[in-house]
Amino acid sequence: MFSTHAAADGHLARIRLPGGEITGPQLAHLARAAAEFGDGHLELTARANIQLRGITDVDAVAEIVLEAGLVPSATHEKVRNIAAGPLSGRIGGIGDVRALIAPLDEALRADDRLASLSGRFLFGLDDGRGDILRRDPDVCAVARMTTERGPAVDIVVAGETWGSAVGTDAVVAAMLGVAREFAAVAGTAWRISDLDAETLAGLGERARAGLNEPIRRDLDLGDAAGPVVGWFDQDDGAVMLGAVVELARIPSRLAEFLAAIDTPIIITPDREILICDLSEAVAETVVRVLAPMGLIFDAASPWALVSCCAGAPGCASGLAPVRDDLLARVRDGAPVTVREHWVGCGRGCGSPATQHLRVEAEPDGYRTHPRPGSTTAG
């Protein structure tokens, strides 16, 4: 039910957070696990999950994580990969697609046929602004309008609109239908994009049969928005704070303070931390107390645009101490003008799914490689 991976710095556990959502009590559990049995940090990933590294007692961490309710399935844990618009339901968007996260997760875990789904298969829930669709999920529900029956969405697969569905039950059924069709023909394929054209065409013919006509075929993603970092007014009058941390690693003590706010927290695929539903007074207190502890609320900070893998010595494949080198790069003061991801080898672990500059360690030093995107799981 709870599994870890062996790494050079100890065991590593990836805690999946559908939609990036985590509660204060759950975060407090992970902070304790990291402090007592890990390297003292909570590492944020490109799929809005949390990793614990350097685990010295797997059984003790498993007990804490299970107690927090963060691993609710013994069979489907690795397939609970759901990305959802982090601002949806609070700031803008056509409809609240975050309301679909729990029903989709529950239905996914209840379907025995999907237990064998690839752990890299990604479900996307986009509220119409294109932020999740831009990240190339395998199947994505894109909100087009809100109706009395609930959200009306287009179902987008491999960048093509296959049809539409209206209402929570229909949307969930449509997305899981695509996943089941993929699981049946996947073979060695990890993602829908790995399928050959003939197999994809057959999958599409079967999946489209259960869908309505598309609501809107043309998808204009426009330009990617800037970092969700700073002070934001929610549509309901409350305040959302967006922040980042150095190296996308939350020190366990800082995580304890975040948990004590006891308000919804969302981790974004850009490794941002959104603290939601605050009053102005509480938001001011959060900034005053947590900024000196390392929570960065400045969208102009380089840490809003840079990330990295573990590198050496934590990863046996790392050719360079990536974290140390990235810290030196930021502290050098050279401007960061585009998103950068530093990696210790050609695997490119944790690479953003959107366009970025990869700074890759090679035997004779670092090389830069513009990347249109990545399907690396994280």
C-alpha positions in Angstrom: 0.0 0.0 0.0 2.9 2.4 0.8 6.0 2.0 -1.2 9.4 3.8 -1.5 12.2 3.9 -3.9 15.9 3.4 -3.0 18.1 6.4 -3.6 21.7 7.2 -2.8 20.5 9.4 0.2 18.1 6.8 1.5 14.5 5.8 0.7 12.3 8.2 -1.2 8.5 8.3 -0.9 6.2 10.2 -3.3 2.9 11.2 -1.8 0.3 11.8 -4.5 -2.0 14.8 -4.0 -4.9 14.8 -6.5 -5.2 18.3 -7.7 -2.3 19.3 -5.4 -4.7 19.6 -2.5 -3.5 19.0 1.1 -5.1 19.9 4.5 -3.3 21.5 7.4 -3.4 18.3 9.5 -2.1 16.2 6.6 0.8 18.7 6.1 1.6 18.5 9.8 1.9 14.7 9.5 4.3 15.0 6.6 6.3 17.6 8.4 6.7 15.2 11.4 7.7 12.3 9.1 10.3 14.5 7.4 11.7 15.8 10.6 11.9 12.5 12.5 12.7 10.0 9.7 13.7 12.0 6.6 16.1 14.7 5.5 14.0 17.4 7.2 12.3 18.7 4.0 9.1 18.3 2.0 10.1 18.3 -1.7 7.6 19.7 -4.2 7.3 18.0 -7.7 6.3 18.9 -11.2 3.0 17.0 -10.8 2.1 18.9 -7.6 3.0 16.0 -5.4 5.2 15.9 -2.3 8.3 13.7 -1.9 10.1 12.7 1.3 13.8 11.9 0.9 16.4 10.4 3.0 13.9 8.1 4.8 15.6 6.0 7.5 12.6 4.1 8.8 10.1 3.2 6.1 7.7 1.5 8.4 7.5 4.6 10.7 6.9 6.9 7.8 4.3 4.6 6.3 2.4 4.6 9.6 2.4 8.4 9.7 1.3 8.8 6.0 -1.5 6.2 6.4 -2.7 7.9 9.6 -2.9 11.2 7.6 -5.2 9.5 5.0 -2.8 10.3 2.2 -2.7 6.7 0.8 -6.3 5.7 0.7 -5.8 2.8 -1.8 -3.8 -0.4 -1.6 -4.1 -1.0 -5.3 -4.5 2.3 -7.1 -2.1 4.6 -5.4 0.3 5.1 -8.3 -2.5 5.9 -10.7 -4.0 8.8 -8.7 -2.5 11.4 -11.0 -5.0 14.3 -11.3 -3.9 17.8 -12.2 -6.5 20.6 -11.7 -6.4 24.3 -12.3 -5.1 25.7 -9.0 -7.1 28.9 -9.2 -10.3 27.3 -10.3 -13.3 28.0 -8.1 -11.5 30.9 -6.4 -10.2 33.2 -9.1 -11.7 33.5 -12.6 -12.3 30.5 -14.9 -15.5 29.3 -16.5 -16.4 26.8 -13.8 -15.1 25.2 -10.6 -13.4 22.1 -11.9 -11.8 21.5 -8.6 -15.2 20.1 -7.5 -14.5 17.2 -9.9 -11.3 16.1 -8.1 -12.9 14.0 -5.4 -15.5 12.3 -7.5 -12.8 11.5 -10.2 -10.4 10.2 -7.6 -13.1 8.1 -5.8 -14.3 6.6 -9.1 -10.8 5.9 -10.2 -10.0 4.0 -7.0 -13.2 2.0 -7.2 -12.5 0.7 -10.8 -10.5 -2.6 -10.6 -9.8 -2.3 -14.3 -7.6 0.8 -13.7 -5.3 -0.6 -11.1 -2.8 -1.5 -13.8 -3.0 1.9 -15.5 0.5 3.4 -16.0 1.7 5.6 -13.1 2.6 8.3 -15.7 -1.0 8.6 -17.1 -2.3 12.0 -16.2 -5.9 13.2 -15.8 -6.4 16.9 -16.3 -9.2 19.3 -15.1 -9.0 22.7 -16.8 -11.4 25.5 -16.0 -11.2 27.0 -19.5 -8.1 29.2 -19.0 -5.8 26.5 -20.6 -3.3 26.2 -17.7 -3.7 22.5 -17.3 -4.4 21.7 -20.9 -1.0 23.3 -21.7 0.6 20.6 -19.6 -0.4 17.9 -22.0 -2.5 15.5 -19.8 -3.5 12.2 -21.4 -7.1 13.0 -21.0 -8.4 16.5 -20.1 -11.8 17.9 -19.2 -11.9 21.5 -20.4 -14.7 23.6 -18.9 -16.8 25.4 -21.6 -19.8 26.5 -19.6 -21.7 25.9 -16.4 -25.2 24.4 -16.6 -27.9 23.4 -14.1 -26.6 19.8 -14.3 -23.1 21.0 -13.5 -20.0 21.7 -15.7 -20.2 21.2 -19.4 -16.7 20.2 -20.7 -14.9 19.2 -23.8 -12.9 16.0 -23.5 -9.5 16.5 -25.0 -7.2 13.6 -25.8 -3.7 13.9 -27.4 -4.5 17.6 -28.1 -7.7 16.8 -30.0 -11.3 17.4 -28.8 -13.0 14.0 -28.9 -16.4 15.2 -27.7 -18.2 16.7 -24.6 -19.9 15.7 -21.4 -22.2 17.5 -19.0 -22.5 17.0 -15.3 -20.1 15.5 -12.8 -21.1 11.9 -13.3 -20.9 12.1 -17.1 -17.5 13.9 -17.0 -16.0 11.4 -14.7 -17.4 8.5 -16.7 -16.0 10.0 -19.9 -12.5 10.5 -18.5 -12.3 7.0 -17.0 -13.7 5.6 -20.2 -10.7 6.9 -22.1 -8.4 5.6 -19.4 -9.9 2.1 -19.6 -9.6 2.0 -23.3 -5.9 3.0 -23.0 -5.2 0.4 -20.3 -6.7 -2.3 -22.6 -4.3 -1.5 -25.5 -1.3 0.1 -23.8 1.1 -2.8 -23.8 4.4 -1.2 -23.0 3.2 2.4 -23.6 3.3 4.7 -20.6 1.3 7.6 -22.0 -1.4 8.0 -24.8 1.2 9.9 -26.7 3.3 6.7 -26.9 0.7 4.9 -28.9 1.1 4.4 -32.6 -1.4 6.2 -34.9 -3.5 3.1 -35.7 -3.9 2.1 -32.0 -4.8 5.6 -31.1 -7.4 5.8 -33.9 -9.0 2.6 -32.6 -9.0 3.9 -29.1 -10.6 7.2 -30.2 -13.3 5.5 -32.2 -14.4 3.5 -29.2 -14.1 6.3 -26.7 -16.0 8.9 -28.8 -19.0 6.6 -29.0 -20.0 7.6 -25.5 -19.5 11.4 -25.9 -21.7 14.2 -27.0 -20.7 16.5 -29.9 -17.8 18.9 -29.0 -19.0 22.2 -27.5 -16.1 24.1 -29.1 -13.4 22.6 -31.3 -10.9 25.4 -31.4 -8.6 25.7 -28.4 -6.6 28.9 -28.0 -4.2 28.5 -25.2 -2.6 31.9 -25.5 0.5 32.7 -23.5 1.3 31.1 -20.2 0.5 33.2 -17.2 3.2 34.4 -14.8 4.0 32.8 -11.4 1.1 32.5 -9.0 3.2 34.2 -6.3 2.0 37.1 -4.1 -1.3 38.5 -2.7 -4.4 37.6 -4.7 -8.0 38.6 -4.1 -10.4 35.7 -4.5 -13.8 36.1 -6.2 -15.5 35.6 -2.8 -13.6 38.4 -1.1 -11.1 36.2 0.7 -7.4 36.3 0.1 -5.1 33.8 -1.5 -1.4 33.9 -0.9 1.0 32.3 -3.4 4.6 31.5 -2.4 7.7 29.5 -3.4 10.6 28.2 -1.4 14.3 27.7 -2.3 14.9 24.6 -4.3 11.2 23.7 -4.0 11.9 22.1 -0.6 9.8 23.1 2.4 11.8 22.8 5.7 9.8 20.7 8.1 9.6 23.5 10.7 8.2 25.9 8.0 5.7 23.1 7.0 4.5 22.9 10.6 3.8 26.7 10.6 2.0 26.4 7.3 -0.1 23.5 8.7 -1.0 25.6 11.8 -2.9 28.1 9.6 -5.4 25.3 9.1 -6.7 26.5 5.8 -6.8 24.7 2.4 -3.4 24.5 0.7 -2.8 23.8 -2.9 0.5 22.8 -4.5 0.8 23.8 -8.1 2.6 22.0 -11.0 5.0 25.0 -10.9 5.9 24.0 -7.3 4.1 27.0 -5.9 2.3 26.9 -2.5 -1.2 28.5 -2.5 -2.7 29.3 0.9 -6.4 29.8 0.3 -9.5 31.4 1.9 -7.7 33.8 4.3 -9.1 37.0 5.8 -6.9 40.1 5.2 -5.8 40.1 8.8 -4.7 36.5 8.8 -3.0 36.9 5.4 -1.0 39.9 6.7 0.1 37.8 9.7 1.1 34.8 7.5 3.3 37.1 5.4 4.8 38.7 8.5 5.6 35.4 10.3 6.5 33.0 7.4 8.5 35.3 5.1 11.4 35.4 7.6 11.2 31.6 7.8 11.8 31.2 4.1 8.4 31.5 2.4 8.9 33.7 -0.6 5.9 35.9 -1.6 7.8 38.0 -4.3 6.9 37.0 -7.9 10.1 38.6 -9.1 12.2 36.2 -7.0 14.4 33.9 -9.1 12.9 31.0 -7.2 9.6 31.5 -8.9 11.3 30.5 -12.2 14.0 27.9 -11.3 13.8 24.3 -10.1 16.1 21.3 -10.1 16.4 17.6 -9.5 18.3 16.2 -6.5 21.6 15.7 -8.3 24.7 14.3 -6.6 25.2 13.0 -4.0 21.6 12.2 -3.3 21.0 10.6 -6.7 23.5 7.9 -7.9 23.0 9.1 -11.5 23.8 12.7 -10.8 26.9 14.0 -12.5 27.0 17.2 -10.4 25.8 18.7 -7.1 22.8 20.3 -8.8 21.3 21.9 -5.8 24.5 23.6 -4.7 25.2 24.8 -8.2 21.7 26.2 -8.6 22.0 28.0 -5.3 25.2 29.5 -6.5 23.6 30.5 -9.8 20.7 32.4 -8.0 23.0 34.0 -5.4 25.3 35.2 -8.1 22.6 37.7 -9.0 22.4 37.0 -12.8 18.8 37.6 -13.9 16.4 34.7 -14.5 14.3 35.6 -17.5 12.8 32.2 -18.5 11.9 29.1 -16.5 14.9 27.0 -15.9 15.2 23.4 -14.7 18.6 22.1 -13.6 19.3 18.3 -13.8 22.2 16.1 -13.0 21.8 13.7 -15.9 20.0 13.1 -19.2 17.0 11.6 -17.5 15.8 15.1 -16.6 13.8 14.1 -13.6 11.2 16.5 -12.4 11.3 18.5 -15.6 8.4 21.0 -16.1 5.7 19.9 -18.6 5.7 23.3 -20.1 8.4 25.1 -22.2 11.6 25.7 -20.2 15.4 25.9 -20.5 17.0 22.6 -19.3 20.4 23.1 -17.7 21.9 19.6 -17.8 25.0 18.3 -16.1 27.4 16.4 -18.5 30.8 14.9 -17.8 32.5 18.1 -18.9 30.1 20.6 -17.3 26.6 22.0 -17.8 24.9 22.4 -21.2 21.7 24.3 -21.9 18.9 22.7 -23.9 15.6 24.6 -24.8 12.7 22.2 -24.1 9.2 22.4 -25.5 7.9 20.4 -22.5 8.3 17.0 -20.8 6.3 14.0 -19.9 8.7 13.0 -17.1 6.6 11.9 -14.0 7.3 13.8 -10.8 
